[in-house]
Amino acid sequence: MRKIVTHHPGHRPPSPEGRDDPALLRAQILTAEHWSLLTTRSAVWQEIFSRTGTFLTILSATVVALSLVVQASGFDDSFRIVALIVLPLVLFVGLATFLRLVEADIEDAWLVIGMNRVRRGYLELAPDLERFLVTGHHDDEEGMLQTYSFRRRVGVGHLLAGSPVVVGTIEALVGGVFGAIVGDALGAAVPIQVGIGVAVALGVATALGTLFYRRVRRFRRGYRPRFPAPGEPAGGDATGG
């Protein structure tokens, strides 16, 4: 005769492999969050490369088209008309690309901050692993930069090589060319055309640089780290908007 075993309603049979271990459960949650952040960051970087490549492709096609017009008719009214129609479209695409790249960089910074917080959670579970990490585990600015470039300071060269700066520089050059063509269409002398082109290029570069600086400054001023390095003030999150 088989023995029937009953359990008290409030009793749970023990889980195999220690599934109810709080530390193991926390590690699983942190790992899932870490992979989610990595996947999202990969998608952001793919978008950065895709948008930059699309803008450069459109710019290259425009240059080829203008070259064909010059070969067919020279620098006459036909060239000016085509240039005055096409270059504003290129400038619009470049501006949209620049703005999106700036926002993508901000989003990437948030993702790096999230991964630093996850590493902080790992170290709370296993503090002895800190000596094996080369990326940051503090969510302040120095910790974020350590994850970005494995050092706590980023030089000017690293900033100038960023996608927003590259696109912004090209945008300024296209704006300068457009300004010079407008001056030519208005019948201005060559020195005046050059002056207009230089002025427009500097104006576009200044405007884009100001937008970039203000957006980054707003993010830095609004953000408060939760797990800063020792000696740094802690605070709550900001939206960065």
N, CA and C of each residue as an Amber inpcrd file, in Angstrom:
protein
   723
   0.8510000  -1.1980000   0.0000000   0.0000000   0.0000000   0.0000000
   0.8790000   1.2380000   0.0000000   0.6430000   2.1460000  -0.9800000
   1.5000000   3.3210000  -1.0910000   1.1640000   4.3270000  -0.0090000
   2.1980000   4.9770000   0.4450000   2.0180000   6.0080000   1.4590000
   1.8100000   7.3410000   0.7700000   0.7220000   8.0170000   1.1130000
   0.4160000   9.3130000   0.5250000   1.0170000  10.3950000   1.4140000
   1.8680000  11.2570000   0.7980000   2.5320000  12.3180000   1.5540000
   1.8420000  13.6230000   1.2400000   1.4230000  14.3210000   2.2400000
   0.7900000  15.6300000   2.0680000   1.6800000  16.7020000   2.6650000
   1.5230000  17.9290000   2.1370000   2.3110000  19.0660000   2.6190000
   1.3870000  20.1000000   3.2170000   1.8860000  20.7740000   4.1850000
   1.1480000  21.8850000   4.7790000   0.9740000  22.9730000   3.7290000
  -0.1720000  23.6480000   3.6870000  -0.3990000  24.6740000   2.6570000
   0.6810000  25.7470000   2.6360000   1.2670000  26.0740000   3.7600000
   2.2860000  27.1190000   3.7920000   3.6860000  26.6010000   3.5630000
   3.8250000  25.3100000   3.3120000   5.1570000  24.7220000   3.1600000
   5.4840000  24.5590000   1.6760000   6.7280000  24.9520000   1.2880000
   7.1980000  24.7550000  -0.0870000   8.3380000  23.7570000  -0.0750000
   8.2990000  22.8070000  -0.9920000   9.4270000  21.8800000  -1.0540000
  10.6800000  22.6310000  -1.4750000  11.8330000  22.2390000  -0.9840000
  13.0790000  22.9380000  -1.3120000  13.3560000  22.8770000  -2.8160000
  13.8430000  23.9980000  -3.3730000  14.1480000  24.0630000  -4.8000000
  15.5070000  23.4350000  -5.0700000  15.6060000  22.6760000  -6.1470000
  16.8980000  22.0930000  -6.4750000  17.8800000  23.1590000  -6.9110000
  19.1720000  22.8430000  -6.7700000  20.2670000  23.7060000  -7.2110000
  20.2520000  25.0710000  -6.5280000  19.5760000  25.1760000  -5.4030000
  19.5930000  26.4270000  -4.6570000  18.9730000  27.5910000  -5.4000000
  17.8670000  27.3480000  -6.0960000  17.2520000  28.4040000  -6.8960000
  16.7440000  29.5500000  -6.0440000  16.4610000  29.3100000  -4.7800000
  15.9250000  30.3530000  -3.9210000  17.0160000  31.1090000  -3.1790000
  18.2750000  30.9120000  -3.5590000  19.3710000  31.6440000  -2.9420000
  19.2630000  33.1150000  -3.3550000  19.1210000  34.0470000  -2.4140000
  18.9620000  35.4720000  -2.7790000  20.1350000  36.0050000  -3.5910000
  21.3620000  35.6060000  -3.2450000  22.5320000  36.0870000  -3.9830000
  22.5070000  35.5980000  -5.4200000  22.1240000  34.3290000  -5.6170000
  22.0580000  33.7900000  -6.9660000  20.9660000  34.4880000  -7.7690000
  19.8320000  34.7580000  -7.1390000  18.7460000  35.4460000  -7.8260000
  19.1700000  36.8550000  -8.2340000  19.8770000  37.5560000  -7.3610000
  20.3530000  38.8980000  -7.6910000  21.3540000  38.8480000  -8.8460000
  22.2200000  37.8610000  -8.8300000  23.2090000  37.7360000  -9.9070000
  22.5220000  37.4810000 -11.2460000  21.4730000  36.6540000 -11.2390000
  20.7420000  36.3810000 -12.4730000  20.0550000  37.6420000 -13.0070000
  19.4610000  38.4140000 -12.1050000  18.7920000  39.6520000 -12.5240000
  19.8030000  40.6480000 -13.0700000  20.9270000  40.7980000 -12.3890000
  21.9660000  41.7140000 -12.8600000  22.5240000  41.2820000 -14.2140000
  22.6950000  39.9760000 -14.3950000  23.2070000  39.4780000 -15.6680000
  22.2350000  39.7710000 -16.8020000  20.9380000  39.5670000 -16.5510000
  19.9380000  39.8660000 -17.5760000  19.9430000  41.3510000 -17.9210000
  20.0530000  42.1960000 -16.9090000  20.1110000  43.6430000 -17.1530000
  21.3730000  44.0240000 -17.9280000  22.4890000  43.3880000 -17.5800000
  23.7540000  43.6760000 -18.2610000  23.6660000  43.3450000 -19.7520000
  23.1200000  42.1860000 -20.0620000  22.9800000  41.7970000 -21.4720000
  21.9970000  42.7010000 -22.2050000  20.9550000  43.1420000 -21.5270000
  20.0070000  44.0650000 -22.1440000  20.6840000  45.3890000 -22.4950000
  21.5020000  45.9010000 -21.5870000  22.2240000  47.1470000 -21.8430000
  23.2240000  46.9830000 -22.9770000  23.9230000  45.8440000 -23.0020000
  24.8840000  45.5950000 -24.0800000  24.1930000  45.5400000 -25.4380000
  23.0490000  44.8740000 -25.4890000  22.3150000  44.7750000 -26.7490000
  21.8340000  46.1500000 -27.2140000  21.3090000  46.9260000 -26.2830000
  20.8380000  48.2640000 -26.6400000  21.9910000  49.1470000 -27.0810000
  23.1250000  49.0450000 -26.4050000  24.2840000  49.8590000 -26.8000000
  24.7800000  49.4710000 -28.1830000  24.7660000  48.1930000 -28.4840000
  25.1490000  47.7520000 -29.8270000  24.2210000  48.3430000 -30.8810000
  22.9170000  48.3880000 -30.5840000  21.9660000  48.9670000 -31.5320000
  22.2030000  50.4640000 -31.7110000  22.5530000  51.1630000 -30.6280000
  22.8430000  52.5950000 -30.7260000  24.0670000  52.8360000 -31.5960000
  25.1070000  52.0330000 -31.4070000  26.3130000  52.2000000 -32.2220000
  26.0430000  51.8760000 -33.6860000  25.2280000  50.8630000 -33.9430000
  24.8640000  50.5670000 -35.3300000  24.1140000  51.7330000 -35.9590000
  23.2420000  52.3780000 -35.1800000  22.5290000  53.5330000 -35.7100000
  23.4910000  54.6870000 -35.9890000  24.4700000  54.8890000 -35.1110000
  25.4560000  55.9550000 -35.3290000  26.2030000  55.7320000 -36.6380000
  26.6990000  54.5030000 -36.8360000  27.4250000  54.2080000 -38.0770000
  26.5140000  54.3220000 -39.2920000  25.2660000  53.8450000 -39.1540000
  24.3380000  53.8670000 -40.2760000  23.9940000  55.2970000 -40.6810000
  23.6800000  56.1370000 -39.7050000  23.3150000  57.5190000 -40.0150000
  24.5000000  58.2870000 -40.5850000  25.6780000  58.0840000 -40.0250000
  26.8630000  58.7530000 -40.5530000  27.1490000  58.3020000 -41.9720000
  27.0520000  56.9940000 -42.2150000  27.2760000  56.4750000 -43.5620000
  26.2470000  56.9770000 -44.5570000  24.9880000  57.0800000 -44.1190000
  23.9410000  57.5910000 -45.0180000  24.2160000  59.0360000 -45.4070000
  24.5990000  59.8450000 -44.4400000  24.9020000  61.2500000 -44.7400000
  26.0800000  61.3620000 -45.6980000  27.1340000  60.5930000 -45.4730000
  28.2970000  60.6500000 -46.3650000  27.9490000  60.1430000 -47.7650000
  27.0700000  59.1500000 -47.8350000  26.6410000  58.6540000 -49.1440000
  25.8730000  59.7240000 -49.9080000  24.9460000  60.4040000 -49.2180000
  24.1940000  61.4810000 -49.8650000  25.1260000  62.6000000 -50.2990000
  26.0910000  62.9430000 -49.4560000  27.0380000  63.9900000 -49.8090000
  27.8740000  63.5870000 -51.0250000  28.3320000  62.3460000 -51.0490000
  29.1300000  61.8770000 -52.1920000  28.3130000  61.9090000 -53.4770000
  27.0510000  61.4690000 -53.3990000  26.1950000  61.4920000 -54.5810000
  25.9720000  62.9180000 -55.0630000  25.8430000  63.8640000 -54.1340000
  25.6560000  65.2650000 -54.5100000  26.8870000  65.8150000 -55.2120000
  28.0550000  65.4980000 -54.6880000  29.2990000  65.9610000 -55.3190000
  29.4340000  65.3900000 -56.7290000  29.1160000  64.1110000 -56.8820000
  29.1850000  63.4970000 -58.2170000  28.2040000  64.1670000 -59.1670000
  26.9740000  64.4220000 -58.6850000  25.9660000  65.0600000 -59.5280000
  26.4110000  66.4520000 -59.9570000  26.9520000  67.2320000 -59.0350000
  27.4290000  68.5740000 -59.3830000  28.6140000  68.5060000 -60.3420000
  29.4560000  67.5050000 -60.1870000  30.5870000  67.3420000 -61.1050000
  30.0970000  67.0510000 -62.5190000  29.0740000  66.2240000 -62.6380000
  28.5210000  65.9240000 -63.9620000  27.9080000  67.1670000 -64.5920000
  27.2540000  67.9860000 -63.7850000  26.6700000  69.2230000 -64.3080000
  27.7700000  70.1590000 -64.8000000  28.8590000  70.2360000 -64.0450000
  29.9800000  71.0940000 -64.4660000  30.5880000  70.5890000 -65.7710000
  30.7530000  69.2770000 -65.8970000  31.3070000  68.7200000 -67.1330000
  30.4010000  68.9850000 -68.3290000  29.0860000  68.9980000 -68.0780000
  28.1520000  69.1770000 -69.1840000  27.9880000  70.6330000 -69.5930000
  27.9690000  71.5390000 -68.6100000  27.6560000  72.9360000 -68.9520000
  28.6080000  73.9530000 -68.3470000  29.5800000  73.4920000 -67.5370000
  30.4760000  74.4350000 -66.9060000  29.8250000  75.1190000 -65.7190000
  30.5230000  76.1350000 -65.1910000  30.0010000  76.8430000 -64.0210000
  29.0700000  77.9740000 -64.4610000  27.9830000  77.6000000 -65.0980000
  27.0370000  78.6060000 -65.5700000  25.7950000  78.6010000 -64.6850000
  24.7280000  79.1730000 -65.1980000  23.4880000  79.2570000 -64.4140000
  22.9210000  77.8770000 -64.0840000  23.1200000  76.9140000 -64.9700000
  22.6000000  75.5630000 -64.6980000  23.2440000  74.9780000 -63.4420000
  24.5470000  75.1570000 -63.3240000  25.2420000  74.6600000 -62.1290000
  24.7340000  75.3660000 -60.8780000  24.5860000  76.6750000 -60.9440000
  24.1250000  77.4270000 -59.7760000  22.7320000  76.9810000 -59.3520000
  21.8480000  76.7870000 -60.3340000  20.4800000  76.3840000 -60.0070000
  20.4630000  75.0170000 -59.3280000  21.2070000  74.0650000 -59.9020000
  21.2580000  72.7230000 -59.3070000  21.8600000  72.7790000 -57.9120000
  22.9460000  73.5340000 -57.7580000  23.6050000  73.6260000 -56.4600000
  22.7040000  74.2700000 -55.4230000  22.0000000  75.3220000 -55.8080000
  21.1120000  76.0180000 -54.8720000  19.9040000  75.1750000 -54.4810000
  19.5710000  74.1880000 -55.2870000  18.4700000  73.2800000 -54.9550000
  18.9430000  72.1070000 -54.1090000  20.0950000  71.5490000 -54.4850000
  20.5560000  70.3080000 -53.8600000  21.2510000  70.5580000 -52.5250000
  22.1040000  71.5650000 -52.4440000  22.8930000  71.7700000 -51.2300000
  22.0430000  72.0450000 -49.9900000  20.9400000  72.8060000 -50.0730000
  20.1010000  72.9400000 -48.8670000  19.5540000  71.6120000 -48.3620000
  19.2440000  70.6950000 -49.2800000  18.7820000  69.3720000 -48.8520000
  19.8950000  68.6210000 -48.1270000  21.1170000  68.7390000 -48.6300000
  22.2590000  68.0990000 -47.9630000  22.4750000  68.7080000 -46.5790000
  22.3490000  70.0380000 -46.4960000  22.5030000  70.6980000 -45.2050000
  21.4310000  70.2490000 -44.2180000  20.2060000  70.0650000 -44.6970000
  19.1330000  69.5990000 -43.8160000  19.4140000  68.1920000 -43.3010000
  19.8350000  67.3140000 -44.2180000  20.1540000  65.9400000 -43.8070000
  21.3270000  65.9420000 -42.8230000  22.3180000  66.7850000 -43.0890000
  23.4630000  66.8630000 -42.1860000  23.0800000  67.3620000 -40.8090000
  22.1840000  68.3650000 -40.7530000  21.7460000  68.8760000 -39.4550000
  20.9780000  67.8090000 -38.6820000  20.0660000  67.1170000 -39.3690000
  19.3130000  66.0480000 -38.7060000  20.2430000  64.9480000 -38.2120000
  21.2380000  64.6060000 -39.0300000  22.2050000  63.5800000 -38.6280000
  22.9970000  64.0310000 -37.4190000  23.4550000  65.2690000 -37.4320000
  24.2400000  65.7980000 -36.3100000  23.4420000  65.7540000 -35.0160000
  22.2030000  66.2280000 -35.0610000  21.3780000  66.2550000 -33.8460000
  21.1340000  64.8480000 -33.3090000  20.8750000  63.8980000 -34.2180000
  20.6400000  62.5320000 -33.7690000  21.9000000  61.9120000 -33.1950000
  23.0610000  62.2190000 -33.7710000  24.3160000  61.6780000 -33.2450000
  24.6090000  62.2140000 -31.8540000  24.2940000  63.4740000 -31.6200000
  24.4820000  64.0290000 -30.2760000  23.6010000  63.2970000 -29.2730000
  22.3290000  63.0900000 -29.6350000  21.4300000  62.3650000 -28.7430000
  21.8680000  60.9200000 -28.5600000  22.3840000  60.3090000 -29.6260000
  22.8630000  58.9300000 -29.5140000  24.0550000  58.8370000 -28.5590000
  24.9280000  59.8480000 -28.5860000  26.0430000  59.8580000 -27.6430000
  25.5510000  59.9790000 -26.2020000  24.5220000  60.7890000 -25.9910000
  23.9420000  60.9080000 -24.6520000  23.3290000  59.5730000 -24.2220000
  22.6130000  58.9330000 -25.1290000  22.0260000  57.6280000 -24.8150000
  23.1160000  56.6020000 -24.4980000  24.2060000  56.6480000 -25.2570000
  25.3060000  55.7170000 -25.0030000  25.9090000  55.9610000 -23.6210000
  25.9940000  57.2330000 -23.2280000  26.5000000  57.5370000 -21.8920000
  25.5950000  56.9490000 -20.8160000  24.2670000  57.0430000 -21.0080000
  23.3460000  56.4440000 -20.0510000  23.5350000  54.9300000 -19.9690000
  23.7490000  54.2980000 -21.1090000  23.9400000  52.8490000 -21.1100000
  25.2290000  52.4580000 -20.3890000  26.2790000  53.2410000 -20.5780000
  27.5270000  52.9820000 -19.8670000  27.3250000  53.1640000 -18.3690000
  26.5830000  54.1960000 -17.9830000  26.2760000  54.3960000 -16.5680000
  25.5240000  53.1830000 -16.0150000  24.5610000  52.6720000 -16.7900000
  23.8120000  51.5000000 -16.3390000  24.7080000  50.2830000 -16.1510000
  25.6370000  50.0600000 -17.0720000  26.5350000  48.9100000 -16.9470000
  27.4970000  49.0880000 -15.7720000  27.9190000  50.3200000 -15.4950000
  28.7560000  50.5500000 -14.3220000  27.9970000  50.2220000 -13.0410000
  26.7030000  50.5540000 -13.0210000  25.9050000  50.2250000 -11.8400000
  25.7450000  48.7170000 -11.6880000  25.6060000  48.0250000 -12.8100000
  25.5020000  46.5640000 -12.7440000  26.7960000  45.9760000 -12.1890000
  27.9360000  46.4880000 -12.6390000  29.2110000  45.9990000 -12.0960000
  29.3130000  46.2880000 -10.6040000  28.7810000  47.4190000 -10.1990000
  28.7390000  47.7230000  -8.7740000  27.9430000  46.6640000  -8.0310000
  26.8160000  46.2390000  -8.6220000  26.0370000  45.1760000  -8.0070000
  26.8030000  43.8650000  -7.9500000  27.5560000  43.5510000  -9.0060000
  28.3890000  42.3440000  -8.9840000  29.3890000  42.3890000  -7.8300000
  30.0100000  43.5610000  -7.6610000  31.0390000  43.6780000  -6.6350000
  30.4470000  43.6250000  -5.2300000  29.1900000  44.0360000  -5.0850000
  28.5550000  43.8790000  -3.7800000  28.3410000  42.4040000  -3.4630000
  28.1270000  41.5950000  -4.4990000  27.9690000  40.1500000  -4.2980000
  29.3150000  39.4610000  -4.1170000  30.3360000  39.9530000  -4.8390000
  31.6700000  39.3350000  -4.7750000  32.7250000  40.4330000  -4.7790000
  32.9890000  41.0590000  -3.6330000  33.9240000  42.1920000  -3.5810000
  35.3370000  41.8460000  -4.0260000  35.7430000  40.5950000  -3.9210000
  37.1160000  40.2220000  -4.2660000  37.3750000  40.2570000  -5.7720000
  36.3300000  40.4490000  -6.5860000  36.5180000  40.4780000  -8.0410000
  36.9400000  41.8460000  -8.5640000  37.0070000  42.8480000  -7.7010000
  37.3050000  44.2000000  -8.1660000  38.6610000  44.2760000  -8.8580000
  39.6420000  43.5350000  -8.3820000  40.9780000  43.6230000  -8.9610000
  41.0510000  43.0660000 -10.3790000  40.0130000  42.3660000 -10.8270000
  40.0110000  41.8020000 -12.1730000  39.3370000  42.7210000 -13.2000000
  38.6940000  43.7890000 -12.7620000  37.9340000  44.6460000 -13.6660000
  38.8100000  45.7810000 -14.2010000  38.7240000  46.0070000 -15.5030000
  39.4210000  47.1450000 -16.1090000  38.4460000  48.2620000 -16.4410000
  37.1610000  47.9670000 -16.4700000  36.1390000  48.9870000 -16.7040000
  35.6470000  49.5370000 -15.3720000  34.9090000  50.6490000 -15.4320000
  34.4970000  51.3240000 -14.2190000  33.3340000  50.6490000 -13.5220000
  33.2590000  50.8410000 -12.2090000  32.1170000  50.3550000 -11.4390000
  31.5220000  51.4650000 -10.5680000  31.8690000  52.7120000 -10.8680000
  31.2200000  53.8730000 -10.2790000  30.4590000  54.5870000 -11.3920000
  29.3090000  55.1740000 -11.0330000  28.4890000  55.8020000 -12.0680000
  28.6760000  57.3090000 -12.1400000  29.8140000  57.8140000 -11.6330000
  30.1310000  59.2250000 -11.8130000  30.8620000  59.4170000 -13.1440000
  31.2850000  60.6510000 -13.4110000  31.8870000  60.9460000 -14.7080000
  33.2010000  60.2000000 -14.9020000  34.0190000  60.1270000 -13.8720000
  35.2930000  59.4340000 -14.0010000  35.0920000  57.9450000 -14.2390000
  34.1170000  57.3590000 -13.5510000  33.8370000  55.9440000 -13.7630000
  33.3290000  55.6730000 -15.1620000  32.4810000  56.5770000 -15.6950000
  31.9720000  56.4230000 -17.0490000  33.1080000  56.5120000 -18.0700000
  34.0080000  57.4910000 -17.8860000  35.1240000  57.6500000 -18.8120000
  36.0890000  56.4630000 -18.7320000  36.2100000  55.8680000 -17.5540000
  37.0630000  54.6900000 -17.4310000  36.5180000  53.5370000 -18.2690000
  35.2040000  53.3960000 -18.3130000  34.6060000  52.3600000 -19.1580000
  34.7590000  52.7010000 -20.6320000  34.6270000  53.9900000 -20.9710000
  34.7520000  54.4150000 -22.3640000  36.1620000  54.1800000 -22.8990000
  37.1590000  54.6360000 -22.1580000  38.5190000  54.6700000 -22.7180000
  39.5710000  54.0830000 -21.7930000  39.1560000  53.4080000 -20.7150000
  40.0600000  52.7780000 -19.7580000  40.9870000  53.7860000 -19.0870000
  40.5670000  55.0320000 -19.0440000  41.2610000  56.0620000 -18.2760000
  40.2210000  57.0800000 -17.8400000  40.5540000  57.8600000 -16.8300000
  39.5670000  58.7480000 -16.2300000  39.5600000  60.1380000 -16.8470000
  40.3290000  60.3600000 -17.8630000  40.3230000  61.6230000 -18.5820000
  40.3590000  61.3310000 -20.0750000  39.6370000  62.1080000 -20.8490000
  39.5980000  61.9480000 -22.2970000  40.2100000  63.1890000 -22.9240000
  41.1670000  62.9870000 -23.8280000  41.8420000  64.1040000 -24.4540000
  41.0300000  64.7350000 -25.5640000  41.5860000  65.8430000 -26.0920000
  40.9110000  66.5700000 -27.1620000  40.8270000  65.7150000 -28.4260000
  41.8700000  64.9280000 -28.6840000  41.8680000  64.0820000 -29.8730000
  40.7120000  63.0970000 -29.8910000  40.3870000  62.5330000 -28.7190000
  39.2590000  61.5970000 -28.6270000  37.9500000  62.3070000 -28.9390000
  37.8180000  63.5520000 -28.4630000  36.5950000  64.3140000 -28.7140000
  36.4700000  64.6850000 -30.1840000  37.5720000  65.1220000 -30.8010000
  37.5190000  65.5510000 -32.1910000  37.2590000  64.3900000 -33.1470000
  37.5760000  63.1750000 -32.7070000  37.3520000  62.0090000 -33.5660000
  35.9340000  61.4670000 -33.4750000  35.0990000  62.0650000 -32.6290000
  33.7320000  61.5800000 -32.4740000  32.8900000  61.8470000 -33.7080000
  31.8830000  61.0260000 -33.9030000  31.0210000  61.1490000 -35.0800000
  30.3200000  62.5040000 -35.1770000  29.7780000  63.0790000 -34.0660000
  29.1340000  64.3900000 -34.1980000  30.0910000  65.4740000 -34.6820000
  31.3420000  65.4400000 -34.2300000  32.3080000  66.4590000 -34.6440000
  32.6600000  66.2920000 -36.1170000  32.8290000  65.0450000 -36.5580000
  33.1430000  64.8030000 -37.9690000  32.0010000  65.2780000 -38.8610000
  30.7780000  64.8910000 -38.5220000  29.6110000  65.3080000 -39.3160000
  29.4330000  66.8180000 -39.2470000  29.6320000  67.4030000 -38.0690000
  29.4930000  68.8460000 -37.9290000  30.5180000  69.6030000 -38.7480000
  31.7520000  69.0880000 -38.8250000  32.7860000  69.7340000 -39.6330000
  32.4310000  69.7030000 -41.1110000  31.9580000  68.5450000 -41.5700000
  31.5400000  68.4430000 -42.9770000  30.3580000  69.3550000 -43.2490000
  29.4280000  69.4230000 -42.3040000  28.2650000  70.2970000 -42.4570000
  28.7010000  71.7570000 -42.6000000  29.6900000  72.1610000 -41.8110000
  30.1720000  73.5380000 -41.8970000  30.8180000  73.8110000 -43.2560000
  31.5760000  72.8480000 -43.7670000  32.2030000  73.0240000 -45.0800000
  31.1510000  73.1220000 -46.1840000  30.1350000  72.2750000 -46.1150000
  29.0610000  72.3430000 -47.1160000  28.3430000  73.6850000 -47.0180000
  28.1190000  74.1610000 -45.8020000  27.4980000  75.4650000 -45.6280000
  28.3390000  76.5880000 -46.2220000  29.6710000  76.4840000 -46.0580000
  30.5440000  77.4830000 -46.6510000  30.4870000  77.4830000 -48.1700000
  30.4680000  76.2900000 -48.7630000  30.3450000  76.1890000 -50.2200000
  29.0220000  76.7710000 -50.6890000  27.9600000  76.4490000 -49.9740000
  26.6450000  76.9840000 -50.3340000  26.6380000  78.5120000 -50.2540000
  27.2520000  79.0710000 -49.2190000  27.3170000  80.5180000 -49.0940000
  28.0850000  81.1610000 -50.2330000  29.1860000  80.5330000 -50.6320000
  29.9590000  81.0730000 -51.7470000  29.1670000  81.0270000 -53.0530000
  28.4190000  79.9540000 -53.2660000  27.6020000  79.8490000 -54.4910000
  26.4910000  80.8930000 -54.4810000  25.9010000  81.1460000 -53.3000000
  24.8860000  82.1940000 -53.2060000  25.5000000  83.5510000 -53.5600000
  26.7120000  83.8050000 -53.0490000  27.3900000  85.0490000 -53.3920000
  27.6630000  85.1650000 -54.8760000  28.0360000  84.0530000 -55.5010000
  28.2630000  84.0510000 -56.9430000  26.9770000  84.3120000 -57.7050000
  25.8750000  83.7070000 -57.2370000  24.5870000  83.9180000 -57.9030000
  24.1210000  85.3580000 -57.7910000  24.5320000  86.0460000 -56.7270000
  24.1550000  87.4490000 -56.5440000  25.0910000  88.3980000 -57.2770000
  26.1100000  87.8320000 -57.9420000  27.0240000  88.6570000 -58.7140000
  28.1300000  89.2970000 -57.9150000  28.4320000  88.7710000 -56.7210000
  29.4920000  89.3360000 -55.8980000  30.8550000  88.9960000 -56.4820000
  31.8350000  89.8260000 -56.1840000  33.1980000  89.5670000 -56.6340000
  33.7560000  88.3330000 -55.9270000  34.8080000  87.7650000 -56.5190000
  35.3840000  86.5330000 -55.9690000  35.8360000  86.6950000 -54.5220000
  36.5580000  87.7730000 -54.1580000  36.9340000  87.9090000 -52.7360000
  35.7320000  87.9460000 -51.8010000  34.6530000  88.5900000 -52.2520000
  33.4450000  88.6360000 -51.4210000  32.8120000  87.2540000 -51.3230000
  32.8260000  86.5010000 -52.4120000  32.3080000  85.1360000 -52.3780000
  33.0750000  84.2900000 -51.3600000  34.3920000  84.4280000 -51.4090000
  35.2220000  83.6800000 -50.4480000  34.9070000  84.1080000 -49.0220000
  34.7540000  85.4270000 -48.8180000  34.4310000  85.9130000 -47.4790000
  33.0880000  85.4000000 -46.9920000  32.0990000  85.3850000 -47.8910000
  30.7890000  84.8530000 -47.5060000  30.8930000  83.3740000 -47.1510000
  31.6300000  82.6200000 -47.9680000  31.7750000  81.1970000 -47.6960000
  32.4380000  80.9310000 -46.3610000  33.5160000  81.6700000 -46.0610000
  34.2120000  81.4850000 -44.7850000  33.3090000  81.8730000 -43.6140000
  32.5860000  82.9760000 -43.7730000  31.7040000  83.4360000 -42.6980000
  30.5940000  82.4240000 -42.4210000  30.0060000  81.8830000 -43.4970000
  28.9390000  80.8990000 -43.3120000  29.4780000  79.6290000 -42.6680000
  30.6500000  79.1790000 -43.1120000  31.2390000  77.9720000 -42.5330000
  31.5200000  78.1650000 -41.0480000  32.0910000  79.3020000 -40.6900000
  32.3600000  79.5590000 -39.2730000  31.0640000  79.6850000 -38.4790000
  30.0430000  80.3030000 -39.0870000  28.7630000  80.4310000 -38.3990000
  28.1080000  79.0880000 -38.1410000  28.1280000  78.2110000 -39.1530000
  27.5430000  76.8790000 -38.9870000  28.3130000  76.0900000 -37.9310000
  29.6570000  76.1390000 -37.9990000  30.4700000  75.4180000 -37.0190000
  30.2100000  75.9220000 -35.6060000  30.0800000  77.2450000 -35.4540000
  29.8120000  77.8140000 -34.1270000  28.4350000  77.3970000 -33.6160000
  27.4420000  77.4280000 -34.4910000  26.0860000  77.0510000 -34.0800000
  26.0290000  75.5860000 -33.6600000  26.6260000  74.6960000 -34.4580000
  26.6040000  73.2760000 -34.1160000  27.4130000  72.9960000 -32.8560000
  28.5520000  73.6560000 -32.7300000  29.3530000  73.4760000 -31.5200000
  28.6190000  73.9400000 -30.2760000  27.8720000  75.0390000 -30.4040000
  27.0920000  75.5380000 -29.2710000  25.9850000  74.5620000 -28.8960000
  25.2920000  74.0060000 -29.8940000  24.2560000  73.0120000 -29.6200000
  24.8320000  71.7970000 -28.9030000  25.9590000  71.3230000 -29.3970000
  26.6010000  70.1580000 -28.7930000  27.0180000  70.4510000 -27.3450000
  27.6360000  71.6080000 -27.1360000  28.1110000  71.9670000 -25.8000000
  26.9490000  72.1040000 -24.8170000  25.8780000  72.7730000 -25.2360000
  24.7460000  72.9810000 -24.3430000  24.0540000  71.6740000 -23.9900000
  23.9570000  70.7730000 -24.9720000  23.2960000  69.4940000 -24.6930000
  24.0990000  68.6700000 -23.7070000  25.4100000  68.6310000 -23.8880000
  26.2630000  67.8710000 -22.9680000  26.2840000  68.5220000 -21.5910000
  26.3350000  69.8480000 -21.5680000  26.3460000  70.5510000 -20.2740000
  25.0480000  70.3140000 -19.5150000  23.9150000  70.3120000 -20.2420000
  22.6370000  70.0500000 -19.5840000  22.6100000  68.6470000 -18.9900000
  23.1570000  67.6940000 -19.7170000  23.2150000  66.3210000 -19.2020000
  24.0990000  66.2480000 -17.9600000  25.2670000  66.8730000 -18.0090000
  26.2060000  66.8040000 -16.8870000  25.6560000  67.5210000 -15.6560000
  24.9800000  68.6600000 -15.8690000  24.4620000  69.4160000 -14.7330000
  23.2390000  68.7420000 -14.1180000  22.4580000  68.0320000 -14.9160000
  21.2520000  67.4110000 -14.3970000  21.4640000  66.0430000 -13.7850000
  22.6020000  65.4160000 -14.0840000  22.8160000  64.0430000 -13.6130000
  23.4400000  64.0350000 -12.2210000  22.9540000  63.1400000 -11.3710000
  23.5150000  62.9300000 -10.0410000  23.8150000  61.4440000  -9.8650000
  25.0680000  61.0750000  -9.6760000  25.4070000  59.6490000  -9.5590000
  24.8860000  59.0450000  -8.2680000  24.5440000  57.7730000  -8.3290000
  24.1150000  57.0350000  -7.1470000  25.2830000  56.3560000  -6.4490000
  26.2730000  55.9380000  -7.2280000  27.4100000  55.2060000  -6.6710000
  28.7140000  55.8770000  -7.1150000  28.9660000  57.1150000  -6.6350000
  30.2030000  57.7880000  -7.0450000  31.4160000  57.1940000  -6.3580000
  32.5890000  57.5700000  -6.8340000  33.8200000  57.1480000  -6.2010000
  33.9040000  57.7620000  -4.8080000  34.6620000  57.1800000  -3.9020000
  34.7790000  57.7320000  -2.5490000  35.2120000  59.2000000  -2.5820000
  34.5060000  60.0080000  -1.7940000  34.8220000  61.4190000  -1.7550000
  33.9580000  62.2700000  -2.6510000  33.1750000  61.6200000  -3.5320000
  32.2940000  62.3540000  -4.4430000  30.8720000  62.3300000  -3.9020000
  30.0930000  63.4080000  -4.0870000  28.7100000  63.4260000  -3.5790000
  27.8100000  62.5050000  -4.3690000  26.8820000  61.8820000  -3.6840000
  25.9120000  61.0060000  -4.3390000  24.5850000  61.7350000  -4.4580000
  23.7180000  61.2310000  -5.3260000  22.4180000  61.8510000  -5.5130000
  21.5090000  60.9440000  -6.2910000  20.3600000  61.4580000  -6.6910000
  19.4180000  60.6920000  -7.4720000  19.6460000  60.9190000  -8.9430000
  18.8680000  60.2500000  -9.7610000  18.9890000  60.3640000 -11.2060000
  18.2850000  61.6050000 -11.7120000  18.7140000  62.0150000 -12.8860000
  18.0160000  63.0390000 -13.6380000  17.6690000  62.4520000 -14.9980000
  16.7450000  63.0480000 -15.6370000  16.3360000  62.5110000 -16.9370000
  17.3280000  62.8230000 -18.0210000  18.1530000  63.8360000 -17.8210000
  19.0850000  64.2180000 -18.8650000  18.4300000  64.9530000 -20.0010000
  17.1380000  65.2800000 -19.8960000  16.4360000  65.9520000 -20.9670000
  16.5250000  67.4520000 -20.8590000
